[in-house]
Amino acid sequence: MAETKKTFFTYKGVPLVRKGNTIYFGNMYDDYVVMIEILGTEKQGELDVANKVRLRKMATDITLPPNEQIVKKAEKSSLYEALDMACAWLKIS
């Protein structure tokens, strides 16, 4: 049987992986990734749209203690703003 290779959804060429209300933005092989947590949503038509989002820039080095892995924190009022800031944090153009 042939092995199938899974591909991730990307934003600006960078992987986005979602589990529930948490999104990881970045490549786990790089030094840092950004964890985006959706804290609140509001209805716009039939869609639930994020209106409160928390970002954490995290080191991917598993030898660091958990409290030292987080190097930056922020909160934004939309997912677009959060992804824009995450791009800046990871220096992606």
Accessible surface in RSA format (square Angstrom, percent):
REM  Atomic radii and reference values for relative SASA: ProtOr
REM  Chains: A
REM  Algorithm: Lee & Richards
REM  Probe-radius: 1.40
REM  Slices: 20
REM RES _ NUM      All-atoms   Total-Side   Main-Chain    Non-polar    All polar
REM                ABS   REL    ABS   REL    ABS   REL    ABS   REL    ABS   REL
RES MET A   1   245.38 127.1 157.45 104.2  87.94 209.4 133.27 113.3 112.12 148.5
RES ALA A   2    94.00  86.4  64.36  99.3  29.64  67.4  74.23 104.5  19.77  52.4
RES GLU A   3   173.82  99.8 137.84 104.3  35.98  85.7  57.38 111.0 116.44  95.1
RES THR A   4   118.00  83.9  98.13  99.5  19.86  47.3  75.93 102.0  42.07  63.6
RES LYS A   5   189.02  92.2 157.70  96.8  31.31  74.6 106.80  96.1  82.21  87.6
RES LYS A   6   182.24  88.9 159.39  97.8  22.85  54.4 107.76  97.0  74.48  79.3
RES THR A   7   123.99  88.2  93.26  94.5  30.73  73.2  65.24  87.6  58.76  88.8
RES PHE A   8   125.11  62.6 106.89  66.2  18.22  47.4 109.97  66.7  15.14  43.3
RES PHE A   9   151.18  75.6 137.02  84.9  14.17  36.9 143.62  87.1   7.56  21.7
RES THR A  10    67.35  47.9  52.03  52.7  15.32  36.5  24.70  33.2  42.66  64.5
RES TYR A  11    52.58  24.5  50.28  28.6   2.30   6.0  45.64  34.3   6.94   8.6
RES LYS A  12   110.81  54.1  73.28  45.0  37.54  89.4  57.40  51.7  53.41  56.9
RES GLY A  13    65.31  80.5   0.00   N/A  65.31  80.5  32.45  89.1  32.86  73.6
RES VAL A  14    18.28  12.0  17.98  16.3   0.30   0.7  18.28  15.9   0.00   0.0
RES PRO A  15    29.85  21.8  29.80  27.2   0.05   0.2  29.80  24.6   0.05   0.3
RES LEU A  16    24.38  13.6  17.85  12.8   6.53  16.4  17.95  12.6   6.42  17.3
RES VAL A  17    61.00  40.1  58.00  52.5   3.00   7.2  60.84  52.9   0.16   0.4
RES ARG A  18   160.62  67.4 130.12  66.3  30.49  72.6  43.95  60.1 116.66  70.7
RES LYS A  19   167.71  81.8 161.10  98.8   6.61  15.7 106.48  95.8  61.23  65.2
RES GLY A  20    50.56  62.4   0.00   N/A  50.56  62.4  39.94 109.6  10.62  23.8
RES ASN A  21    86.91  59.9  80.36  77.7   6.55  15.8  11.84  28.5  75.07  72.6
RES THR A  22    33.67  24.0  33.67  34.1   0.00   0.0  10.26  13.8  23.41  35.4
RES ILE A  23    14.06   8.0  14.06  10.5   0.00   0.0  14.06  10.1   0.00   0.0
RES TYR A  24    70.42  32.9  69.95  39.8   0.47   1.2  39.35  29.6  31.06  38.3
RES PHE A  25     0.05   0.0   0.00   0.0   0.05   0.1   0.05   0.0   0.00   0.0
RES GLY A  26     9.26  11.4   0.00   N/A   9.26  11.4   1.54   4.2   7.72  17.3
RES ASN A  27    56.87  39.2  54.64  52.8   2.23   5.4   6.45  15.5  50.42  48.7
RES MET A  28   114.21  59.1  99.29  65.7  14.91  35.5  89.67  76.2  24.53  32.5
RES TYR A  29   205.88  96.1 171.97  97.8  33.91  88.2 127.76  96.0  78.12  96.3
RES ASP A  30    80.85  56.6  74.16  73.8   6.69  15.8  20.69  48.7  60.16  60.0
RES ASP A  31   111.90  78.4 102.06 101.6   9.84  23.3  21.50  50.6  90.40  90.2
RES TYR A  32    79.53  37.1  75.77  43.1   3.76   9.8  33.18  24.9  46.35  57.1
RES VAL A  33     4.91   3.2   4.91   4.4   0.00   0.0   4.91   4.3   0.00   0.0
RES VAL A  34     0.00   0.0   0.00   0.0   0.00   0.0   0.00   0.0   0.00   0.0
RES MET A  35    26.29  13.6  26.08  17.3   0.21   0.5  16.50  14.0   9.78  13.0
RES ILE A  36     0.00   0.0   0.00   0.0   0.00   0.0   0.00   0.0   0.00   0.0
RES GLU A  37    47.86  27.5  47.86  36.2   0.00   0.0   6.57  12.7  41.29  33.7
RES ILE A  38    24.07  13.7  17.09  12.7   6.98  16.8  17.09  12.3   6.98  18.9
RES LEU A  39    65.40  36.4  27.65  19.8  37.75  94.9  31.54  22.1  33.86  91.1
RES GLY A  40    22.51  27.8   0.00   N/A  22.51  27.8  22.45  61.6   0.06   0.1
RES THR A  41    75.44  53.7  47.78  48.4  27.67  65.9  23.03  30.9  52.41  79.2
RES GLU A  42    77.91  44.7  70.53  53.4   7.38  17.6  27.57  53.3  50.34  41.1
RES LYS A  43   138.31  67.5 111.81  68.6  26.50  63.1  84.45  76.0  53.86  57.4
RES GLN A  44   100.89  56.4  87.43  63.9  13.46  32.1  32.72  69.6  68.17  51.7
RES GLY A  45    75.24  92.8   0.00   N/A  75.24  92.8  43.86 120.4  31.38  70.3
RES GLU A  46   164.86  94.6 141.06 106.7  23.80  56.7  58.16 112.5 106.71  87.1
RES LEU A  47   126.23  70.3 125.06  89.5   1.17   2.9 126.23  88.6   0.00   0.0
RES ASP A  48    94.02  65.9  63.90  63.6  30.12  71.2  15.21  35.8  78.81  78.6
RES VAL A  49    52.97  34.9  50.03  45.3   2.94   7.1  52.97  46.0   0.00   0.0
RES ALA A  50    12.24  11.3   3.27   5.1   8.97  20.4   3.27   4.6   8.97  23.8
RES ASN A  51    58.14  40.1  47.03  45.5  11.11  26.7  14.35  34.5  43.79  42.3
RES LYS A  52   101.04  49.3 100.95  61.9   0.09   0.2  46.05  41.4  55.00  58.6
RES VAL A  53     0.00   0.0   0.00   0.0   0.00   0.0   0.00   0.0   0.00   0.0
RES ARG A  54    68.59  28.8  68.15  34.7   0.45   1.1   9.06  12.4  59.53  36.1
RES LEU A  55     0.00   0.0   0.00   0.0   0.00   0.0   0.00   0.0   0.00   0.0
RES ARG A  56    46.61  19.6  46.61  23.8   0.00   0.0   2.50   3.4  44.11  26.7
RES LYS A  57    25.44  12.4  25.44  15.6   0.00   0.0   0.59   0.5  24.85  26.5
RES MET A  58    36.61  19.0  36.61  24.2   0.00   0.0  36.61  31.1   0.00   0.0
RES ALA A  59    12.65  11.6   8.11  12.5   4.54  10.3   8.11  11.4   4.54  12.0
RES THR A  60    35.65  25.4  14.39  14.6  21.26  50.7  12.37  16.6  23.28  35.2
RES ASP A  61    68.29  47.8  58.31  58.0   9.97  23.6  30.26  71.2  38.03  37.9
RES ILE A  62   156.02  88.8 133.19  99.2  22.84  55.0 133.54  96.2  22.48  61.0
RES THR A  63   117.04  83.2  83.02  84.2  34.02  81.1  78.50 105.4  38.54  58.3
RES LEU A  64    59.07  32.9  52.96  37.9   6.11  15.4  53.29  37.4   5.78  15.6
RES PRO A  65    62.01  45.2  55.00  50.1   7.01  25.5  61.90  51.1   0.11   0.7
RES PRO A  66   109.94  80.1 104.85  95.6   5.09  18.5 105.23  86.9   4.71  29.3
RES ASN A  67   125.54  86.6  94.83  91.6  30.71  74.0  45.55 109.6  80.00  77.3
RES GLU A  68    99.12  56.9  85.79  64.9  13.33  31.7  32.82  63.5  66.30  54.1
RES GLN A  69    32.02  17.9  32.02  23.4   0.00   0.0   0.28   0.6  31.74  24.1
RES ILE A  70    56.03  31.9  39.09  29.1  16.94  40.8  39.09  28.2  16.94  46.0
RES VAL A  71    73.66  48.5  40.82  37.0  32.83  79.1  47.61  41.4  26.05  70.7
RES LYS A  72    93.27  45.5  86.93  53.3   6.34  15.1  56.55  50.9  36.73  39.1
RES LYS A  73   148.16  72.3 119.15  73.1  29.01  69.1  62.26  56.0  85.90  91.5
RES ALA A  74    24.83  22.8  12.42  19.2  12.41  28.2  24.32  34.2   0.51   1.4
RES GLU A  75    90.81  52.1  65.30  49.4  25.51  60.7  32.22  62.3  58.59  47.8
RES LYS A  76    63.44  31.0  54.23  33.3   9.21  21.9  15.38  13.8  48.07  51.2
RES SER A  77    69.52  58.7  58.72  78.4  10.79  24.9  40.66  86.6  28.86  40.4
RES SER A  78    31.83  26.9  31.83  42.5   0.00   0.0  28.43  60.5   3.40   4.8
RES LEU A  79    57.00  31.7  54.96  39.3   2.04   5.1  54.96  38.6   2.04   5.5
RES TYR A  80   150.04  70.0 144.15  82.0   5.88  15.3 104.27  78.4  45.76  56.4
RES GLU A  81    74.62  42.8  70.66  53.5   3.96   9.4  27.90  54.0  46.73  38.1
RES ALA A  82     0.00   0.0   0.00   0.0   0.00   0.0   0.00   0.0   0.00   0.0
RES LEU A  83    17.95  10.0  17.95  12.8   0.00   0.0  17.95  12.6   0.00   0.0
RES ASP A  84    72.26  50.6  69.38  69.1   2.88   6.8   2.89   6.8  69.37  69.2
RES MET A  85    54.83  28.4  48.73  32.2   6.10  14.5  54.35  46.2   0.48   0.6
RES ALA A  86     0.00   0.0   0.00   0.0   0.00   0.0   0.00   0.0   0.00   0.0
RES CYS A  87     4.04   3.1   4.04   4.5   0.00   0.0   4.04  10.2   0.00   0.0
RES ALA A  88    68.24  62.7  46.89  72.4  21.35  48.6  56.85  80.1  11.39  30.2
RES TRP A  89    29.90  12.0  23.74  11.5   6.16  14.5  14.66   7.8  15.24  24.7
RES LEU A  90    36.07  20.1  13.70   9.8  22.38  56.2  17.87  12.6  18.20  49.0
RES LYS A  91   187.67  91.6 152.98  93.9  34.68  82.6 105.21  94.7  82.45  87.8
RES ILE A  92    46.55  26.5  30.34  22.6  16.21  39.1  34.38  24.8  12.17  33.0
RES SER A  93   139.73 118.1  87.04 116.2  52.68 121.4  75.80 161.4  63.92  89.6
END  Absolute sums over single chains surface
CHAIN  1 A     6988.2       5623.2       1365.0       3883.1       3105.0
END  Absolute sums over all chains
TOTAL          6988.2       5623.2       1365.0       3883.1       3105.0
